[in-house]
Amino acid sequence: MKKAGGADSIMKRIAFIASGRGSNFQAIIDSIANGFIQGECVRLITDNPGAYAIERSKNAGIPVSIVEFGSFESKDRYEEQLMVEMERCDADLFVLAGYMRIIGKEIVRRYYGRMINIHPALLPSFTGLHAQRQALEYGVKVAGCTVHFVDENMDHGPIIVQRAVDVHEHDDENTLAGRILEEEHNALAVAVKLFCEDKLRIEGRKVSVLI
Ligand code: GRF
């Protein structure tokens, strides 16, 4: 059985990789501030200099690294620099919180068991972009979100927490996304808390939660 997480320590160091609004990032900042999570936000890394997550980081006094995708000659060069920034964080856990790119396989391999992602669908359904729209178009009656460890396939790794929401008759993409987002904030906070308490164990595709 593989233990998720790095070396045991009282206070886990958590770094975030985000591309945009950063409400999930904020949920973890708030959950640390109110004592739900015993951890420390050590850095935000973003590929987008215009990301609102940067404001949230500044407001919380968390350092920011901007690794702008467009300023690199290739995805490989970008990923090299991303990895440099990740190494600098000396983090126990990396949270992909609205990171809108597919993370490279080398990074995934290096941080397997220490990198999680939040996706706005009940995986394995509706991977990739516009998951809420996909759910509406498919006609599901229940939608939701998933927090999972990141593996080499997109929106695929071992599942830590899922939360379901009902799809309402008159939902559009925005109303459904809003209802799911509330659950995302809660699910992500629970997953990060469990990680920080060393309660997650990965065995193949399954994640056990130690009591
Ligand atoms: C969330 O719906 C998340 O699940 C998806 O992108 C969105 C990011 O929202 N991956 P935010 O930036 O955390 O507010």
Residues whose N, C-alpha, C, O or C-beta is under 5 A from the ligand:
A	BS01	GRF	G20 R21 G22 S23 N24 F25 A97 G98 I118 H119 P120
